[in-house]
């Protein structure tokens, strides 16, 4: 995989929609989501967690 493709995948730029932005800085709009996950892991615990899902 080429360097540009790796960057796109790493930063999830493939899901960026340039037409779904707002404001002078063209920030992506975060839409409401009603999905509630079964399990949550704190950010500080994520690196040492054995749960990869």
CHARMM-style PDB file with segment names, atoms N, HN, CA, C and O in Angstrom:
ATOM      1  N   UNK     1       0.844  -1.173   0.000  1.00  0.00      PROA
ATOM      2  CA  UNK     1       0.000   0.000   0.000  1.00  0.00      PROA
ATOM      3  C   UNK     1       0.892   1.239   0.000  1.00  0.00      PROA
ATOM      4  O   UNK     1       1.888   1.294   0.721  1.00  0.00      PROA
ATOM      5  N   UNK     2       0.540   2.201  -0.787  1.00  0.00      PROA
ATOM      6  HN  UNK     2      -0.269   2.156  -1.373  1.00  0.00      PROA
ATOM      7  CA  UNK     2       1.332   3.432  -0.888  1.00  0.00      PROA
ATOM      8  C   UNK     2       1.171   4.286   0.357  1.00  0.00      PROA
ATOM      9  O   UNK     2       0.203   4.126   1.100  1.00  0.00      PROA
ATOM     10  N   UNK     3       2.119   5.197   0.593  1.00  0.00      PROA
ATOM     11  HN  UNK     3       2.905   5.327  -0.011  1.00  0.00      PROA
ATOM     12  CA  UNK     3       2.108   6.054   1.770  1.00  0.00      PROA
ATOM     13  C   UNK     3       0.848   6.884   1.912  1.00  0.00      PROA
ATOM     14  O   UNK     3       0.333   7.053   3.017  1.00  0.00      PROA
ATOM     15  N   UNK     4       0.346   7.404   0.796  1.00  0.00      PROA
ATOM     16  HN  UNK     4       0.763   7.266  -0.102  1.00  0.00      PROA
ATOM     17  CA  UNK     4      -0.860   8.228   0.835  1.00  0.00      PROA
ATOM     18  C   UNK     4      -2.070   7.409   1.281  1.00  0.00      PROA
ATOM     19  O   UNK     4      -2.900   7.891   2.051  1.00  0.00      PROA
ATOM     20  N   UNK     5      -2.168   6.174   0.798  1.00  0.00      PROA
ATOM     21  HN  UNK     5      -1.493   5.782   0.173  1.00  0.00      PROA
ATOM     22  CA  UNK     5      -3.277   5.305   1.177  1.00  0.00      PROA
ATOM     23  C   UNK     5      -3.218   4.956   2.656  1.00  0.00      PROA
ATOM     24  O   UNK     5      -4.253   4.910   3.320  1.00  0.00      PROA
ATOM     25  N   UNK     6      -2.029   4.711   3.178  1.00  0.00      PROA
ATOM     26  HN  UNK     6      -1.188   4.749   2.638  1.00  0.00      PROA
ATOM     27  CA  UNK     6      -1.880   4.412   4.602  1.00  0.00      PROA
ATOM     28  C   UNK     6      -2.323   5.587   5.456  1.00  0.00      PROA
ATOM     29  O   UNK     6      -2.977   5.397   6.482  1.00  0.00      PROA
ATOM     30  N   UNK     7      -1.977   6.794   5.045  1.00  0.00      PROA
ATOM     31  HN  UNK     7      -1.446   6.949   4.212  1.00  0.00      PROA
ATOM     32  CA  UNK     7      -2.380   7.993   5.778  1.00  0.00      PROA
ATOM     33  C   UNK     7      -3.899   8.124   5.774  1.00  0.00      PROA
ATOM     34  O   UNK     7      -4.494   8.431   6.807  1.00  0.00      PROA
ATOM     35  N   UNK     8      -4.531   7.896   4.627  1.00  0.00      PROA
ATOM     36  HN  UNK     8      -4.047   7.647   3.788  1.00  0.00      PROA
ATOM     37  CA  UNK     8      -5.985   7.989   4.537  1.00  0.00      PROA
ATOM     38  C   UNK     8      -6.656   6.996   5.465  1.00  0.00      PROA
ATOM     39  O   UNK     8      -7.631   7.340   6.134  1.00  0.00      PROA
ATOM     40  N   UNK     9      -6.151   5.759   5.519  1.00  0.00      PROA
ATOM     41  HN  UNK     9      -5.359   5.480   4.975  1.00  0.00      PROA
ATOM     42  CA  UNK     9      -6.748   4.750   6.381  1.00  0.00      PROA
ATOM     43  C   UNK     9      -6.484   5.037   7.858  1.00  0.00      PROA
ATOM     44  O   UNK     9      -7.360   4.841   8.700  1.00  0.00      PROA
ATOM     45  N   UNK    10      -5.284   5.498   8.165  1.00  0.00      PROA
ATOM     46  HN  UNK    10      -4.572   5.657   7.481  1.00  0.00      PROA
ATOM     47  CA  UNK    10      -4.913   5.752   9.562  1.00  0.00      PROA
ATOM     48  C   UNK    10      -5.773   6.841  10.190  1.00  0.00      PROA
ATOM     49  O   UNK    10      -6.180   6.719  11.345  1.00  0.00      PROA
ATOM     50  N   UNK    11      -6.051   7.894   9.448  1.00  0.00      PROA
ATOM     51  HN  UNK    11      -5.720   7.993   8.509  1.00  0.00      PROA
ATOM     52  CA  UNK    11      -6.825   9.010   9.971  1.00  0.00      PROA
ATOM     53  C   UNK    11      -8.285   8.976   9.529  1.00  0.00      PROA
ATOM     54  O   UNK    11      -8.994   9.971   9.686  1.00  0.00      PROA
ATOM     55  N   UNK    12      -8.747   7.859   8.984  1.00  0.00      PROA
ATOM     56  HN  UNK    12      -8.172   7.051   8.857  1.00  0.00      PROA
ATOM     57  CA  UNK    12     -10.129   7.679   8.535  1.00  0.00      PROA
ATOM     58  C   UNK    12     -10.568   8.758   7.543  1.00  0.00      PROA
ATOM     59  O   UNK    12     -11.726   9.175   7.548  1.00  0.00      PROA
ATOM     60  N   UNK    13      -9.652   9.203   6.702  1.00  0.00      PROA
ATOM     61  HN  UNK    13      -8.711   8.864   6.697  1.00  0.00      PROA
ATOM     62  CA  UNK    13      -9.992  10.229   5.730  1.00  0.00      PROA
ATOM     63  C   UNK    13     -10.875   9.692   4.616  1.00  0.00      PROA
ATOM     64  O   UNK    13     -11.470  10.468   3.868  1.00  0.00      PROA
ATOM     65  N   UNK    14     -10.968   8.377   4.497  1.00  0.00      PROA
ATOM     66  HN  UNK    14     -10.485   7.747   5.105  1.00  0.00      PROA
ATOM     67  CA  UNK    14     -11.836   7.800   3.474  1.00  0.00      PROA
ATOM     68  C   UNK    14     -13.316   7.989   3.818  1.00  0.00      PROA
ATOM     69  O   UNK    14     -14.168   7.862   2.939  1.00  0.00      PROA
ATOM     70  N   UNK    15     -13.638   8.291   5.092  1.00  0.00      PROA
ATOM     71  HN  UNK    15     -12.946   8.394   5.806  1.00  0.00      PROA
ATOM     72  CA  UNK    15     -15.032   8.523   5.468  1.00  0.00      PROA
ATOM     73  C   UNK    15     -15.361  10.016   5.552  1.00  0.00      PROA
ATOM     74  O   UNK    15     -16.494  10.381   5.867  1.00  0.00      PROA
ATOM     75  N   UNK    16     -14.381  10.880   5.275  1.00  0.00      PROA
ATOM     76  HN  UNK    16     -13.461  10.584   5.020  1.00  0.00      PROA
ATOM     77  CA  UNK    16     -14.594  12.332   5.294  1.00  0.00      PROA
ATOM     78  C   UNK    16     -15.421  12.740   4.089  1.00  0.00      PROA
ATOM     79  O   UNK    16     -15.120  12.351   2.960  1.00  0.00      PROA
ATOM     80  N   UNK    17     -16.459  13.519   4.328  1.00  0.00      PROA
ATOM     81  HN  UNK    17     -16.704  13.834   5.245  1.00  0.00      PROA
ATOM     82  CA  UNK    17     -17.317  14.017   3.253  1.00  0.00      PROA
ATOM     83  C   UNK    17     -17.165  15.536   3.174  1.00  0.00      PROA
ATOM     84  O   UNK    17     -17.652  16.240   4.059  1.00  0.00      PROA
ATOM     85  N   UNK    18     -16.507  16.057   2.144  1.00  0.00      PROA
ATOM     86  HN  UNK    18     -16.112  15.485   1.425  1.00  0.00      PROA
ATOM     87  CA  UNK    18     -16.282  17.499   2.059  1.00  0.00      PROA
ATOM     88  C   UNK    18     -17.568  18.317   1.891  1.00  0.00      PROA
ATOM     89  O   UNK    18     -17.531  19.542   2.002  1.00  0.00      PROA
ATOM     90  N   UNK    19     -18.699  17.661   1.626  1.00  0.00      PROA
ATOM     91  HN  UNK    19     -18.728  16.665   1.535  1.00  0.00      PROA
ATOM     92  CA  UNK    19     -19.967  18.369   1.475  1.00  0.00      PROA
ATOM     93  C   UNK    19     -20.779  18.377   2.764  1.00  0.00      PROA
ATOM     94  O   UNK    19     -21.852  18.978   2.807  1.00  0.00      PROA
ATOM     95  N   UNK    20     -20.282  17.712   3.829  1.00  0.00      PROA
ATOM     96  HN  UNK    20     -19.410  17.223   3.794  1.00  0.00      PROA
ATOM     97  CA  UNK    20     -20.979  17.631   5.115  1.00  0.00      PROA
ATOM     98  C   UNK    20     -20.172  18.374   6.182  1.00  0.00      PROA
ATOM     99  O   UNK    20     -19.852  17.822   7.235  1.00  0.00      PROA
ATOM    100  N   UNK    21     -19.851  19.644   5.885  1.00  0.00      PROA
ATOM    101  HN  UNK    21     -20.111  20.093   5.030  1.00  0.00      PROA
ATOM    102  CA  UNK    21     -19.040  20.477   6.774  1.00  0.00      PROA
ATOM    103  C   UNK    21     -19.761  21.791   7.057  1.00  0.00      PROA
ATOM    104  O   UNK    21     -20.736  22.137   6.390  1.00  0.00      PROA
ATOM    105  N   UNK    22     -19.264  22.516   8.056  1.00  0.00      PROA
ATOM    106  HN  UNK    22     -18.472  22.235   8.597  1.00  0.00      PROA
ATOM    107  CA  UNK    22     -19.880  23.794   8.407  1.00  0.00      PROA
ATOM    108  C   UNK    22     -18.835  24.773   8.915  1.00  0.00      PROA
ATOM    109  O   UNK    22     -17.755  24.377   9.355  1.00  0.00      PROA
ATOM    110  N   UNK    23     -19.166  26.040   8.849  1.00  0.00      PROA
ATOM    111  HN  UNK    23     -20.043  26.361   8.492  1.00  0.00      PROA
ATOM    112  CA  UNK    23     -18.329  27.086   9.412  1.00  0.00      PROA
ATOM    113  C   UNK    23     -17.168  27.501   8.532  1.00  0.00      PROA
ATOM    114  O   UNK    23     -16.900  26.891   7.496  1.00  0.00      PROA
ATOM    115  N   UNK    24     -16.475  28.564   8.967  1.00  0.00      PROA
ATOM    116  HN  UNK    24     -16.693  29.060   9.808  1.00  0.00      PROA
ATOM    117  CA  UNK    24     -15.368  29.095   8.167  1.00  0.00      PROA
ATOM    118  C   UNK    24     -14.159  28.159   8.090  1.00  0.00      PROA
ATOM    119  O   UNK    24     -13.333  28.284   7.186  1.00  0.00      PROA
ATOM    120  N   UNK    25     -14.056  27.227   9.035  1.00  0.00      PROA
ATOM    121  HN  UNK    25     -14.727  27.126   9.770  1.00  0.00      PROA
ATOM    122  CA  UNK    25     -12.925  26.291   9.042  1.00  0.00      PROA
ATOM    123  C   UNK    25     -13.279  24.943   8.435  1.00  0.00      PROA
ATOM    124  O   UNK    25     -12.467  24.018   8.448  1.00  0.00      PROA
ATOM    125  N   UNK    26     -14.503  24.829   7.897  1.00  0.00      PROA
ATOM    126  HN  UNK    26     -15.163  25.581   7.886  1.00  0.00      PROA
ATOM    127  CA  UNK    26     -14.970  23.612   7.230  1.00  0.00      PROA
ATOM    128  C   UNK    26     -14.829  22.379   8.124  1.00  0.00      PROA
ATOM    129  O   UNK    26     -14.275  21.363   7.706  1.00  0.00      PROA
ATOM    130  N   UNK    27     -15.336  22.476   9.357  1.00  0.00      PROA
ATOM    131  HN  UNK    27     -15.786  23.302   9.696  1.00  0.00      PROA
ATOM    132  CA  UNK    27     -15.297  21.361  10.303  1.00  0.00      PROA
ATOM    133  C   UNK    27     -16.422  20.386   9.982  1.00  0.00      PROA
ATOM    134  O   UNK    27     -17.538  20.816   9.692  1.00  0.00      PROA
ATOM    135  N   UNK    28     -16.154  19.075  10.027  1.00  0.00      PROA
ATOM    136  HN  UNK    28     -15.247  18.726  10.262  1.00  0.00      PROA
ATOM    137  CA  UNK    28     -17.205  18.088   9.769  1.00  0.00      PROA
ATOM    138  C   UNK    28     -18.330  18.191  10.803  1.00  0.00      PROA
ATOM    139  O   UNK    28     -18.081  18.450  11.980  1.00  0.00      PROA
ATOM    140  N   UNK    29     -19.550  17.990  10.355  1.00  0.00      PROA
ATOM    141  HN  UNK    29     -19.752  17.780   9.399  1.00  0.00      PROA
ATOM    142  CA  UNK    29     -20.711  18.021  11.235  1.00  0.00      PROA
ATOM    143  C   UNK    29     -20.831  16.657  11.918  1.00  0.00      PROA
ATOM    144  O   UNK    29     -20.775  15.619  11.258  1.00  0.00      PROA
ATOM    145  N   UNK    30     -20.993  16.667  13.228  1.00  0.00      PROA
ATOM    146  HN  UNK    30     -21.038  17.510  13.764  1.00  0.00      PROA
ATOM    147  CA  UNK    30     -21.187  15.424  13.976  1.00  0.00      PROA
ATOM    148  C   UNK    30     -22.688  15.241  14.150  1.00  0.00      PROA
ATOM    149  O   UNK    30     -23.341  16.023  14.841  1.00  0.00      PROA
ATOM    150  N   UNK    31     -23.226  14.212  13.526  1.00  0.00      PROA
ATOM    151  HN  UNK    31     -22.695  13.577  12.965  1.00  0.00      PROA
ATOM    152  CA  UNK    31     -24.659  13.953  13.581  1.00  0.00      PROA
ATOM    153  C   UNK    31     -25.006  13.109  14.803  1.00  0.00      PROA
ATOM    154  O   UNK    31     -24.193  12.316  15.278  1.00  0.00      PROA
ATOM    155  N   UNK    32     -26.208  13.289  15.295  1.00  0.00      PROA
ATOM    156  HN  UNK    32     -26.868  13.934  14.909  1.00  0.00      PROA
ATOM    157  CA  UNK    32     -26.695  12.554  16.449  1.00  0.00      PROA
ATOM    158  C   UNK    32     -26.765  11.061  16.144  1.00  0.00      PROA
ATOM    159  O   UNK    32     -27.114  10.655  15.036  1.00  0.00      PROA
ATOM    160  N   UNK    33     -26.431  10.259  17.140  1.00  0.00      PROA
ATOM    161  HN  UNK    33     -26.147  10.589  18.040  1.00  0.00      PROA
ATOM    162  CA  UNK    33     -26.468   8.805  17.002  1.00  0.00      PROA
ATOM    163  C   UNK    33     -27.135   8.227  18.247  1.00  0.00      PROA
ATOM    164  O   UNK    33     -26.773   8.594  19.365  1.00  0.00      PROA
ATOM    165  N   UNK    34     -28.094   7.338  18.072  1.00  0.00      PROA
ATOM    166  HN  UNK    34     -28.389   7.040  17.164  1.00  0.00      PROA
ATOM    167  CA  UNK    34     -28.812   6.752  19.205  1.00  0.00      PROA
ATOM    168  C   UNK    34     -28.272   5.376  19.595  1.00  0.00      PROA
ATOM    169  O   UNK    34     -28.859   4.701  20.441  1.00  0.00      PROA
ATOM    170  N   UNK    35     -27.169   4.958  18.994  1.00  0.00      PROA
ATOM    171  HN  UNK    35     -26.692   5.506  18.307  1.00  0.00      PROA
ATOM    172  CA  UNK    35     -26.583   3.655  19.307  1.00  0.00      PROA
ATOM    173  C   UNK    35     -25.864   3.718  20.647  1.00  0.00      PROA
ATOM    174  O   UNK    35     -25.082   4.634  20.902  1.00  0.00      PROA
ATOM    175  N   UNK    36     -26.135   2.731  21.501  1.00  0.00      PROA
ATOM    176  HN  UNK    36     -26.770   1.987  21.294  1.00  0.00      PROA
ATOM    177  CA  UNK    36     -25.485   2.650  22.806  1.00  0.00      PROA
ATOM    178  C   UNK    36     -24.657   1.368  22.838  1.00  0.00      PROA
ATOM    179  O   UNK    36     -25.214   0.280  22.686  1.00  0.00      PROA
ATOM    180  N   UNK    37     -23.332   1.468  23.032  1.00  0.00      PROA
ATOM    181  HN  UNK    37     -22.880   2.352  23.154  1.00  0.00      PROA
ATOM    182  CA  UNK    37     -22.502   0.266  23.074  1.00  0.00      PROA
ATOM    183  C   UNK    37     -22.739  -0.539  24.342  1.00  0.00      PROA
ATOM    184  O   UNK    37     -23.129   0.008  25.374  1.00  0.00      PROA
ATOM    185  N   UNK    38     -22.499  -1.850  24.257  1.00  0.00      PROA
ATOM    186  HN  UNK    38     -22.182  -2.295  23.420  1.00  0.00      PROA
ATOM    187  CA  UNK    38     -22.664  -2.730  25.418  1.00  0.00      PROA
ATOM    188  C   UNK    38     -21.545  -2.528  26.433  1.00  0.00      PROA
ATOM    189  O   UNK    38     -21.783  -2.557  27.640  1.00  0.00      PROA
ATOM    190  N   UNK    39     -20.330  -2.324  25.945  1.00  0.00      PROA
ATOM    191  HN  UNK    39     -20.136  -2.301  24.964  1.00  0.00      PROA
ATOM    192  CA  UNK    39     -19.161  -2.200  26.816  1.00  0.00      PROA
ATOM    193  C   UNK    39     -18.390  -0.942  26.426  1.00  0.00      PROA
ATOM    194  O   UNK    39     -18.183  -0.672  25.243  1.00  0.00      PROA
ATOM    195  N   UNK    40     -17.970  -0.181  27.425  1.00  0.00      PROA
ATOM    196  HN  UNK    40     -18.138  -0.400  28.386  1.00  0.00      PROA
ATOM    197  CA  UNK    40     -17.130   0.989  27.179  1.00  0.00      PROA
ATOM    198  C   UNK    40     -15.821   0.830  27.940  1.00  0.00      PROA
ATOM    199  O   UNK    40     -15.798   0.304  29.053  1.00  0.00      PROA
ATOM    200  N   UNK    41     -14.740   1.285  27.333  1.00  0.00      PROA
ATOM    201  HN  UNK    41     -14.758   1.712  26.429  1.00  0.00      PROA
ATOM    202  CA  UNK    41     -13.419   1.248  27.964  1.00  0.00      PROA
ATOM    203  C   UNK    41     -12.904   2.676  28.030  1.00  0.00      PROA
ATOM    204  O   UNK    41     -12.971   3.411  27.045  1.00  0.00      PROA
ATOM    205  N   UNK    42     -12.392   3.070  29.185  1.00  0.00      PROA
ATOM    206  HN  UNK    42     -12.337   2.474  29.985  1.00  0.00      PROA
ATOM    207  CA  UNK    42     -11.830   4.403  29.334  1.00  0.00      PROA
ATOM    208  C   UNK    42     -10.635   4.596  28.416  1.00  0.00      PROA
ATOM    209  O   UNK    42      -9.914   3.644  28.118  1.00  0.00      PROA
ATOM    210  N   UNK    43     -10.426   5.819  27.971  1.00  0.00      PROA
ATOM    211  HN  UNK    43     -11.011   6.593  28.214  1.00  0.00      PROA
ATOM    212  CA  UNK    43      -9.336   6.111  27.041  1.00  0.00      PROA
ATOM    213  C   UNK    43      -7.990   5.703  27.618  1.00  0.00      PROA
ATOM    214  O   UNK    43      -7.149   5.157  26.904  1.00  0.00      PROA
ATOM    215  N   UNK    44      -7.776   5.963  28.909  1.00  0.00      PROA
ATOM    216  HN  UNK    44      -8.459   6.406  29.489  1.00  0.00      PROA
ATOM    217  CA  UNK    44      -6.491   5.637  29.529  1.00  0.00      PROA
ATOM    218  C   UNK    44      -6.292   4.135  29.718  1.00  0.00      PROA
ATOM    219  O   UNK    44      -5.169   3.699  29.970  1.00  0.00      PROA
ATOM    220  N   UNK    45      -7.345   3.337  29.603  1.00  0.00      PROA
ATOM    221  HN  UNK    45      -8.258   3.691  29.398  1.00  0.00      PROA
ATOM    222  CA  UNK    45      -7.252   1.885  29.736  1.00  0.00      PROA
ATOM    223  C   UNK    45      -7.183   1.173  28.381  1.00  0.00      PROA
ATOM    224  O   UNK    45      -6.891  -0.022  28.324  1.00  0.00      PROA
ATOM    225  N   UNK    46      -7.446   1.888  27.310  1.00  0.00      PROA
ATOM    226  HN  UNK    46      -7.684   2.858  27.356  1.00  0.00      PROA
ATOM    227  CA  UNK    46      -7.560   1.270  25.995  1.00  0.00      PROA
ATOM    228  C   UNK    46      -6.271   0.610  25.524  1.00  0.00      PROA
ATOM    229  O   UNK    46      -6.325  -0.431  24.869  1.00  0.00      PROA
ATOM    230  N   UNK    47      -5.128   1.179  25.837  1.00  0.00      PROA
ATOM    231  HN  UNK    47      -5.084   2.025  26.369  1.00  0.00      PROA
ATOM    232  CA  UNK    47      -3.864   0.633  25.341  1.00  0.00      PROA
ATOM    233  C   UNK    47      -3.500  -0.678  26.049  1.00  0.00      PROA
ATOM    234  O   UNK    47      -2.836  -1.529  25.458  1.00  0.00      PROA
ATOM    235  N   UNK    48      -3.923  -0.848  27.298  1.00  0.00      PROA
ATOM    236  HN  UNK    48      -4.462  -0.156  27.778  1.00  0.00      PROA
ATOM    237  CA  UNK    48      -3.568  -2.045  28.045  1.00  0.00      PROA
ATOM    238  C   UNK    48      -4.694  -3.081  28.078  1.00  0.00      PROA
ATOM    239  O   UNK    48      -4.538  -4.139  28.686  1.00  0.00      PROA
ATOM    240  N   UNK    49      -5.818  -2.788  27.433  1.00  0.00      PROA
ATOM    241  HN  UNK    49      -5.944  -1.928  26.939  1.00  0.00      PROA
ATOM    242  CA  UNK    49      -6.962  -3.686  27.449  1.00  0.00      PROA
ATOM    243  C   UNK    49      -6.729  -4.916  26.572  1.00  0.00      PROA
ATOM    244  O   UNK    49      -6.063  -4.843  25.540  1.00  0.00      PROA
ATOM    245  N   UNK    50      -7.281  -6.027  26.996  1.00  0.00      PROA
ATOM    246  HN  UNK    50      -7.823  -6.086  27.835  1.00  0.00      PROA
ATOM    247  CA  UNK    50      -7.210  -7.272  26.197  1.00  0.00      PROA
ATOM    248  C   UNK    50      -8.400  -7.375  25.247  1.00  0.00      PROA
ATOM    249  O   UNK    50      -8.408  -8.234  24.365  1.00  0.00      PROA
ATOM    250  N   UNK    51      -9.402  -6.514  25.411  1.00  0.00      PROA
ATOM    251  HN  UNK    51      -9.395  -5.816  26.127  1.00  0.00      PROA
ATOM    252  CA  UNK    51     -10.586  -6.512  24.566  1.00  0.00      PROA
ATOM    253  C   UNK    51     -10.327  -5.643  23.344  1.00  0.00      PROA
ATOM    254  O   UNK    51     -10.201  -4.426  23.475  1.00  0.00      PROA
ATOM    255  N   UNK    52     -10.246  -6.237  22.164  1.00  0.00      PROA
ATOM    256  HN  UNK    52     -10.349  -7.226  22.057  1.00  0.00      PROA
ATOM    257  CA  UNK    52      -9.938  -5.498  20.958  1.00  0.00      PROA
ATOM    258  C   UNK    52     -11.185  -5.153  20.133  1.00  0.00      PROA
ATOM    259  O   UNK    52     -11.068  -4.548  19.067  1.00  0.00      PROA
ATOM    260  N   UNK    53     -12.351  -5.523  20.604  1.00  0.00      PROA
ATOM    261  HN  UNK    53     -12.446  -6.014  21.470  1.00  0.00      PROA
ATOM    262  CA  UNK    53     -13.572  -5.224  19.871  1.00  0.00      PROA
ATOM    263  C   UNK    53     -14.067  -3.853  20.251  1.00  0.00      PROA
ATOM    264  OT1 UNK    53     -15.094  -3.404  19.742  1.00  0.00      PROA
TER     265      UNK     53
END
